[in-house]
Structures are given as structure tokens and as C-alpha cells.
Amino acid sequence: MEVLDTLLCKKFKDEDIFLEKVQDILNYDIIEYIYRDVFDFLGNIYYKIRIRLENEYMVEFVYYFLEDDAICILDIEY
């Protein structure tokens, strides 16, 4: 799944475009996703999205919003 590492530090217009990109890269449909808010010890807010693919593989992405409401991927947890 290292191919997903190409998404790190990339900017996406919104979450929907990001999810489409993940499907394109992995060539599997996303069958479920869950959003969560996450705070770090300094009080900064980040977001996590856990994705379950049709092959039952799960991956979690950590991201934050930029000034123009775009998102930037910070971390990927396999």
C-alpha cells in the first residue's frame, strides 16, 4: 500500500475529490468511511477519515483544512 504515500502533503480541493483519488489509486471501491475530529496536545484540530474498501482492507488518513477549504494529507495509517 506504499502507493498511497504519494498522497502525503498533497492538497485536494475537498474530501470527495480525495476519496475519488484513493479509489483510482487502489482500484477498489470505497464501501464505508467514517470521519472523526482529532486534537493534538496544543489544541490544534485535525481530522481522520477511516476508509473500508471492497476488499475489506482498511486505511486511515489524517488531514487538516487549509485557508481555501482544501485539505492536506498529514499521515496515513495502514
Phi and psi restraints in degrees (range 20) as a CNS / XPLOR table:
assign (resid 1 and name C) (resid 2 and name N)
       (resid 2 and name CA) (resid 2 and name C) 1.0 -59.8 20.0 2
assign (resid 2 and name N) (resid 2 and name CA)
       (resid 2 and name C) (resid 3 and name N) 1.0 -18.6 20.0 2
assign (resid 2 and name C) (resid 3 and name N)
       (resid 3 and name CA) (resid 3 and name C) 1.0 -60.2 20.0 2
assign (resid 3 and name N) (resid 3 and name CA)
       (resid 3 and name C) (resid 4 and name N) 1.0 -27.1 20.0 2
assign (resid 3 and name C) (resid 4 and name N)
       (resid 4 and name CA) (resid 4 and name C) 1.0 -68.9 20.0 2
assign (resid 4 and name N) (resid 4 and name CA)
       (resid 4 and name C) (resid 5 and name N) 1.0 -21.5 20.0 2
assign (resid 4 and name C) (resid 5 and name N)
       (resid 5 and name CA) (resid 5 and name C) 1.0 -60.1 20.0 2
assign (resid 5 and name N) (resid 5 and name CA)
       (resid 5 and name C) (resid 6 and name N) 1.0 -19.4 20.0 2
assign (resid 5 and name C) (resid 6 and name N)
       (resid 6 and name CA) (resid 6 and name C) 1.0 -66.9 20.0 2
assign (resid 6 and name N) (resid 6 and name CA)
       (resid 6 and name C) (resid 7 and name N) 1.0 -14.1 20.0 2
assign (resid 6 and name C) (resid 7 and name N)
       (resid 7 and name CA) (resid 7 and name C) 1.0 -85.2 20.0 2
assign (resid 7 and name N) (resid 7 and name CA)
       (resid 7 and name C) (resid 8 and name N) 1.0 -14.4 20.0 2
assign (resid 7 and name C) (resid 8 and name N)
       (resid 8 and name CA) (resid 8 and name C) 1.0 -61.0 20.0 2
assign (resid 8 and name N) (resid 8 and name CA)
       (resid 8 and name C) (resid 9 and name N) 1.0 137.1 20.0 2
assign (resid 8 and name C) (resid 9 and name N)
       (resid 9 and name CA) (resid 9 and name C) 1.0 62.5 20.0 2
assign (resid 9 and name N) (resid 9 and name CA)
       (resid 9 and name C) (resid 10 and name N) 1.0 15.0 20.0 2
assign (resid 9 and name C) (resid 10 and name N)
       (resid 10 and name CA) (resid 10 and name C) 1.0 -89.3 20.0 2
assign (resid 10 and name N) (resid 10 and name CA)
       (resid 10 and name C) (resid 11 and name N) 1.0 150.0 20.0 2
assign (resid 10 and name C) (resid 11 and name N)
       (resid 11 and name CA) (resid 11 and name C) 1.0 -101.5 20.0 2
assign (resid 11 and name N) (resid 11 and name CA)
       (resid 11 and name C) (resid 12 and name N) 1.0 132.8 20.0 2
assign (resid 11 and name C) (resid 12 and name N)
       (resid 12 and name CA) (resid 12 and name C) 1.0 -125.4 20.0 2
assign (resid 12 and name N) (resid 12 and name CA)
       (resid 12 and name C) (resid 13 and name N) 1.0 143.4 20.0 2
assign (resid 12 and name C) (resid 13 and name N)
       (resid 13 and name CA) (resid 13 and name C) 1.0 -59.3 20.0 2
assign (resid 13 and name N) (resid 13 and name CA)
       (resid 13 and name C) (resid 14 and name N) 1.0 -38.3 20.0 2
assign (resid 13 and name C) (resid 14 and name N)
       (resid 14 and name CA) (resid 14 and name C) 1.0 -162.6 20.0 2
assign (resid 14 and name N) (resid 14 and name CA)
       (resid 14 and name C) (resid 15 and name N) 1.0 177.5 20.0 2
assign (resid 14 and name C) (resid 15 and name N)
       (resid 15 and name CA) (resid 15 and name C) 1.0 -64.4 20.0 2
assign (resid 15 and name N) (resid 15 and name CA)
       (resid 15 and name C) (resid 16 and name N) 1.0 -36.7 20.0 2
assign (resid 15 and name C) (resid 16 and name N)
       (resid 16 and name CA) (resid 16 and name C) 1.0 -62.6 20.0 2
assign (resid 16 and name N) (resid 16 and name CA)
       (resid 16 and name C) (resid 17 and name N) 1.0 -42.9 20.0 2
assign (resid 16 and name C) (resid 17 and name N)
       (resid 17 and name CA) (resid 17 and name C) 1.0 -64.9 20.0 2
assign (resid 17 and name N) (resid 17 and name CA)
       (resid 17 and name C) (resid 18 and name N) 1.0 -39.3 20.0 2
assign (resid 17 and name C) (resid 18 and name N)
       (resid 18 and name CA) (resid 18 and name C) 1.0 -61.3 20.0 2
assign (resid 18 and name N) (resid 18 and name CA)
       (resid 18 and name C) (resid 19 and name N) 1.0 -46.5 20.0 2
assign (resid 18 and name C) (resid 19 and name N)
       (resid 19 and name CA) (resid 19 and name C) 1.0 -62.3 20.0 2
assign (resid 19 and name N) (resid 19 and name CA)
       (resid 19 and name C) (resid 20 and name N) 1.0 -38.8 20.0 2
assign (resid 19 and name C) (resid 20 and name N)
       (resid 20 and name CA) (resid 20 and name C) 1.0 -62.1 20.0 2
assign (resid 20 and name N) (resid 20 and name CA)
       (resid 20 and name C) (resid 21 and name N) 1.0 -39.9 20.0 2
assign (resid 20 and name C) (resid 21 and name N)
       (resid 21 and name CA) (resid 21 and name C) 1.0 -64.0 20.0 2
assign (resid 21 and name N) (resid 21 and name CA)
       (resid 21 and name C) (resid 22 and name N) 1.0 -42.2 20.0 2
assign (resid 21 and name C) (resid 22 and name N)
       (resid 22 and name CA) (resid 22 and name C) 1.0 -60.3 20.0 2
assign (resid 22 and name N) (resid 22 and name CA)
       (resid 22 and name C) (resid 23 and name N) 1.0 -45.4 20.0 2
assign (resid 22 and name C) (resid 23 and name N)
       (resid 23 and name CA) (resid 23 and name C) 1.0 -60.8 20.0 2
assign (resid 23 and name N) (resid 23 and name CA)
       (resid 23 and name C) (resid 24 and name N) 1.0 -41.9 20.0 2
assign (resid 23 and name C) (resid 24 and name N)
       (resid 24 and name CA) (resid 24 and name C) 1.0 -63.9 20.0 2
assign (resid 24 and name N) (resid 24 and name CA)
       (resid 24 and name C) (resid 25 and name N) 1.0 -42.9 20.0 2
assign (resid 24 and name C) (resid 25 and name N)
       (resid 25 and name CA) (resid 25 and name C) 1.0 -66.3 20.0 2
assign (resid 25 and name N) (resid 25 and name CA)
       (resid 25 and name C) (resid 26 and name N) 1.0 -45.7 20.0 2
assign (resid 25 and name C) (resid 26 and name N)
       (resid 26 and name CA) (resid 26 and name C) 1.0 -87.1 20.0 2
assign (resid 26 and name N) (resid 26 and name CA)
       (resid 26 and name C) (resid 27 and name N) 1.0 -16.8 20.0 2
assign (resid 26 and name C) (resid 27 and name N)
       (resid 27 and name CA) (resid 27 and name C) 1.0 61.2 20.0 2
assign (resid 27 and name N) (resid 27 and name CA)
       (resid 27 and name C) (resid 28 and name N) 1.0 33.8 20.0 2
assign (resid 27 and name C) (resid 28 and name N)
       (resid 28 and name CA) (resid 28 and name C) 1.0 -131.8 20.0 2
assign (resid 28 and name N) (resid 28 and name CA)
       (resid 28 and name C) (resid 29 and name N) 1.0 148.0 20.0 2
assign (resid 28 and name C) (resid 29 and name N)
       (resid 29 and name CA) (resid 29 and name C) 1.0 -78.1 20.0 2
assign (resid 29 and name N) (resid 29 and name CA)
       (resid 29 and name C) (resid 30 and name N) 1.0 145.9 20.0 2
assign (resid 29 and name C) (resid 30 and name N)
       (resid 30 and name CA) (resid 30 and name C) 1.0 -85.2 20.0 2
assign (resid 30 and name N) (resid 30 and name CA)
       (resid 30 and name C) (resid 31 and name N) 1.0 123.9 20.0 2
assign (resid 30 and name C) (resid 31 and name N)
       (resid 31 and name CA) (resid 31 and name C) 1.0 -103.0 20.0 2
assign (resid 31 and name N) (resid 31 and name CA)
       (resid 31 and name C) (resid 32 and name N) 1.0 -14.1 20.0 2
assign (resid 31 and name C) (resid 32 and name N)
       (resid 32 and name CA) (resid 32 and name C) 1.0 -161.6 20.0 2
assign (resid 32 and name N) (resid 32 and name CA)
       (resid 32 and name C) (resid 33 and name N) 1.0 144.3 20.0 2
assign (resid 32 and name C) (resid 33 and name N)
       (resid 33 and name CA) (resid 33 and name C) 1.0 -148.5 20.0 2
assign (resid 33 and name N) (resid 33 and name CA)
       (resid 33 and name C) (resid 34 and name N) 1.0 148.4 20.0 2
assign (resid 33 and name C) (resid 34 and name N)
       (resid 34 and name CA) (resid 34 and name C) 1.0 -132.3 20.0 2
assign (resid 34 and name N) (resid 34 and name CA)
       (resid 34 and name C) (resid 35 and name N) 1.0 130.8 20.0 2
assign (resid 34 and name C) (resid 35 and name N)
       (resid 35 and name CA) (resid 35 and name C) 1.0 -97.8 20.0 2
assign (resid 35 and name N) (resid 35 and name CA)
       (resid 35 and name C) (resid 36 and name N) 1.0 145.6 20.0 2
assign (resid 35 and name C) (resid 36 and name N)
       (resid 36 and name CA) (resid 36 and name C) 1.0 -142.5 20.0 2
assign (resid 36 and name N) (resid 36 and name CA)
       (resid 36 and name C) (resid 37 and name N) 1.0 146.7 20.0 2
assign (resid 36 and name C) (resid 37 and name N)
       (resid 37 and name CA) (resid 37 and name C) 1.0 -90.4 20.0 2
assign (resid 37 and name N) (resid 37 and name CA)
       (resid 37 and name C) (resid 38 and name N) 1.0 142.1 20.0 2
assign (resid 37 and name C) (resid 38 and name N)
       (resid 38 and name CA) (resid 38 and name C) 1.0 -134.0 20.0 2
assign (resid 38 and name N) (resid 38 and name CA)
       (resid 38 and name C) (resid 39 and name N) 1.0 135.4 20.0 2
assign (resid 38 and name C) (resid 39 and name N)
       (resid 39 and name CA) (resid 39 and name C) 1.0 -112.4 20.0 2
assign (resid 39 and name N) (resid 39 and name CA)
       (resid 39 and name C) (resid 40 and name N) 1.0 140.5 20.0 2
assign (resid 39 and name C) (resid 40 and name N)
       (resid 40 and name CA) (resid 40 and name C) 1.0 -91.8 20.0 2
assign (resid 40 and name N) (resid 40 and name CA)
       (resid 40 and name C) (resid 41 and name N) 1.0 179.5 20.0 2
assign (resid 40 and name C) (resid 41 and name N)
       (resid 41 and name CA) (resid 41 and name C) 1.0 -67.9 20.0 2
assign (resid 41 and name N) (resid 41 and name CA)
       (resid 41 and name C) (resid 42 and name N) 1.0 -14.0 20.0 2
assign (resid 41 and name C) (resid 42 and name N)
       (resid 42 and name CA) (resid 42 and name C) 1.0 -94.2 20.0 2
assign (resid 42 and name N) (resid 42 and name CA)
       (resid 42 and name C) (resid 43 and name N) 1.0 -0.4 20.0 2
assign (resid 42 and name C) (resid 43 and name N)
       (resid 43 and name CA) (resid 43 and name C) 1.0 88.9 20.0 2
assign (resid 43 and name N) (resid 43 and name CA)
       (resid 43 and name C) (resid 44 and name N) 1.0 5.3 20.0 2
assign (resid 43 and name C) (resid 44 and name N)
       (resid 44 and name CA) (resid 44 and name C) 1.0 -71.6 20.0 2
assign (resid 44 and name N) (resid 44 and name CA)
       (resid 44 and name C) (resid 45 and name N) 1.0 144.6 20.0 2
assign (resid 44 and name C) (resid 45 and name N)
       (resid 45 and name CA) (resid 45 and name C) 1.0 -103.2 20.0 2
assign (resid 45 and name N) (resid 45 and name CA)
       (resid 45 and name C) (resid 46 and name N) 1.0 132.8 20.0 2
assign (resid 45 and name C) (resid 46 and name N)
       (resid 46 and name CA) (resid 46 and name C) 1.0 -126.2 20.0 2
assign (resid 46 and name N) (resid 46 and name CA)
       (resid 46 and name C) (resid 47 and name N) 1.0 172.5 20.0 2
assign (resid 46 and name C) (resid 47 and name N)
       (resid 47 and name CA) (resid 47 and name C) 1.0 -130.0 20.0 2
assign (resid 47 and name N) (resid 47 and name CA)
       (resid 47 and name C) (resid 48 and name N) 1.0 147.8 20.0 2
assign (resid 47 and name C) (resid 48 and name N)
       (resid 48 and name CA) (resid 48 and name C) 1.0 -122.9 20.0 2
assign (resid 48 and name N) (resid 48 and name CA)
       (resid 48 and name C) (resid 49 and name N) 1.0 142.5 20.0 2
assign (resid 48 and name C) (resid 49 and name N)
       (resid 49 and name CA) (resid 49 and name C) 1.0 -128.5 20.0 2
assign (resid 49 and name N) (resid 49 and name CA)
       (resid 49 and name C) (resid 50 and name N) 1.0 121.9 20.0 2
assign (resid 49 and name C) (resid 50 and name N)
       (resid 50 and name CA) (resid 50 and name C) 1.0 -98.8 20.0 2
assign (resid 50 and name N) (resid 50 and name CA)
       (resid 50 and name C) (resid 51 and name N) 1.0 126.7 20.0 2
assign (resid 50 and name C) (resid 51 and name N)
       (resid 51 and name CA) (resid 51 and name C) 1.0 -115.8 20.0 2
assign (resid 51 and name N) (resid 51 and name CA)
       (resid 51 and name C) (resid 52 and name N) 1.0 132.6 20.0 2
assign (resid 51 and name C) (resid 52 and name N)
       (resid 52 and name CA) (resid 52 and name C) 1.0 -113.5 20.0 2
assign (resid 52 and name N) (resid 52 and name CA)
       (resid 52 and name C) (resid 53 and name N) 1.0 125.9 20.0 2
assign (resid 52 and name C) (resid 53 and name N)
       (resid 53 and name CA) (resid 53 and name C) 1.0 -94.3 20.0 2
assign (resid 53 and name N) (resid 53 and name CA)
       (resid 53 and name C) (resid 54 and name N) 1.0 167.0 20.0 2
assign (resid 53 and name C) (resid 54 and name N)
       (resid 54 and name CA) (resid 54 and name C) 1.0 -62.6 20.0 2
assign (resid 54 and name N) (resid 54 and name CA)
       (resid 54 and name C) (resid 55 and name N) 1.0 -20.7 20.0 2
assign (resid 54 and name C) (resid 55 and name N)
       (resid 55 and name CA) (resid 55 and name C) 1.0 -88.7 20.0 2
assign (resid 55 and name N) (resid 55 and name CA)
       (resid 55 and name C) (resid 56 and name N) 1.0 11.7 20.0 2
assign (resid 55 and name C) (resid 56 and name N)
       (resid 56 and name CA) (resid 56 and name C) 1.0 72.8 20.0 2
assign (resid 56 and name N) (resid 56 and name CA)
       (resid 56 and name C) (resid 57 and name N) 1.0 3.8 20.0 2
assign (resid 56 and name C) (resid 57 and name N)
       (resid 57 and name CA) (resid 57 and name C) 1.0 -73.0 20.0 2
assign (resid 57 and name N) (resid 57 and name CA)
       (resid 57 and name C) (resid 58 and name N) 1.0 141.2 20.0 2
assign (resid 57 and name C) (resid 58 and name N)
       (resid 58 and name CA) (resid 58 and name C) 1.0 -120.3 20.0 2
assign (resid 58 and name N) (resid 58 and name CA)
       (resid 58 and name C) (resid 59 and name N) 1.0 142.0 20.0 2
assign (resid 58 and name C) (resid 59 and name N)
       (resid 59 and name CA) (resid 59 and name C) 1.0 -144.0 20.0 2
assign (resid 59 and name N) (resid 59 and name CA)
       (resid 59 and name C) (resid 60 and name N) 1.0 147.2 20.0 2
assign (resid 59 and name C) (resid 60 and name N)
       (resid 60 and name CA) (resid 60 and name C) 1.0 -123.3 20.0 2
assign (resid 60 and name N) (resid 60 and name CA)
       (resid 60 and name C) (resid 61 and name N) 1.0 135.0 20.0 2
assign (resid 60 and name C) (resid 61 and name N)
       (resid 61 and name CA) (resid 61 and name C) 1.0 -115.7 20.0 2
assign (resid 61 and name N) (resid 61 and name CA)
       (resid 61 and name C) (resid 62 and name N) 1.0 138.8 20.0 2
assign (resid 61 and name C) (resid 62 and name N)
       (resid 62 and name CA) (resid 62 and name C) 1.0 -108.5 20.0 2
assign (resid 62 and name N) (resid 62 and name CA)
       (resid 62 and name C) (resid 63 and name N) 1.0 131.8 20.0 2
assign (resid 62 and name C) (resid 63 and name N)
       (resid 63 and name CA) (resid 63 and name C) 1.0 -147.8 20.0 2
assign (resid 63 and name N) (resid 63 and name CA)
       (resid 63 and name C) (resid 64 and name N) 1.0 169.7 20.0 2
assign (resid 63 and name C) (resid 64 and name N)
       (resid 64 and name CA) (resid 64 and name C) 1.0 -139.1 20.0 2
assign (resid 64 and name N) (resid 64 and name CA)
       (resid 64 and name C) (resid 65 and name N) 1.0 162.9 20.0 2
assign (resid 64 and name C) (resid 65 and name N)
       (resid 65 and name CA) (resid 65 and name C) 1.0 -91.0 20.0 2
assign (resid 65 and name N) (resid 65 and name CA)
       (resid 65 and name C) (resid 66 and name N) 1.0 140.2 20.0 2
assign (resid 65 and name C) (resid 66 and name N)
       (resid 66 and name CA) (resid 66 and name C) 1.0 -91.7 20.0 2
assign (resid 66 and name N) (resid 66 and name CA)
       (resid 66 and name C) (resid 67 and name N) 1.0 175.1 20.0 2
assign (resid 66 and name C) (resid 67 and name N)
       (resid 67 and name CA) (resid 67 and name C) 1.0 -58.5 20.0 2
assign (resid 67 and name N) (resid 67 and name CA)
       (resid 67 and name C) (resid 68 and name N) 1.0 -33.4 20.0 2
assign (resid 67 and name C) (resid 68 and name N)
       (resid 68 and name CA) (resid 68 and name C) 1.0 -92.2 20.0 2
assign (resid 68 and name N) (resid 68 and name CA)
       (resid 68 and name C) (resid 69 and name N) 1.0 21.1 20.0 2
assign (resid 68 and name C) (resid 69 and name N)
       (resid 69 and name CA) (resid 69 and name C) 1.0 67.0 20.0 2
assign (resid 69 and name N) (resid 69 and name CA)
       (resid 69 and name C) (resid 70 and name N) 1.0 9.8 20.0 2
assign (resid 69 and name C) (resid 70 and name N)
       (resid 70 and name CA) (resid 70 and name C) 1.0 -77.4 20.0 2
assign (resid 70 and name N) (resid 70 and name CA)
       (resid 70 and name C) (resid 71 and name N) 1.0 167.1 20.0 2
assign (resid 70 and name C) (resid 71 and name N)
       (resid 71 and name CA) (resid 71 and name C) 1.0 -117.6 20.0 2
assign (resid 71 and name N) (resid 71 and name CA)
       (resid 71 and name C) (resid 72 and name N) 1.0 154.0 20.0 2
assign (resid 71 and name C) (resid 72 and name N)
       (resid 72 and name CA) (resid 72 and name C) 1.0 -129.6 20.0 2
assign (resid 72 and name N) (resid 72 and name CA)
       (resid 72 and name C) (resid 73 and name N) 1.0 129.5 20.0 2
assign (resid 72 and name C) (resid 73 and name N)
       (resid 73 and name CA) (resid 73 and name C) 1.0 -83.1 20.0 2
assign (resid 73 and name N) (resid 73 and name CA)
       (resid 73 and name C) (resid 74 and name N) 1.0 123.9 20.0 2
assign (resid 73 and name C) (resid 74 and name N)
       (resid 74 and name CA) (resid 74 and name C) 1.0 -97.2 20.0 2
assign (resid 74 and name N) (resid 74 and name CA)
       (resid 74 and name C) (resid 75 and name N) 1.0 -37.6 20.0 2
assign (resid 74 and name C) (resid 75 and name N)
       (resid 75 and name CA) (resid 75 and name C) 1.0 -154.2 20.0 2
assign (resid 75 and name N) (resid 75 and name CA)
       (resid 75 and name C) (resid 76 and name N) 1.0 154.0 20.0 2
assign (resid 75 and name C) (resid 76 and name N)
       (resid 76 and name CA) (resid 76 and name C) 1.0 -129.0 20.0 2
assign (resid 76 and name N) (resid 76 and name CA)
       (resid 76 and name C) (resid 77 and name N) 1.0 128.7 20.0 2
assign (resid 76 and name C) (resid 77 and name N)
       (resid 77 and name CA) (resid 77 and name C) 1.0 -116.7 20.0 2
assign (resid 77 and name N) (resid 77 and name CA)
       (resid 77 and name C) (resid 78 and name N) 1.0 120.0 20.0 2
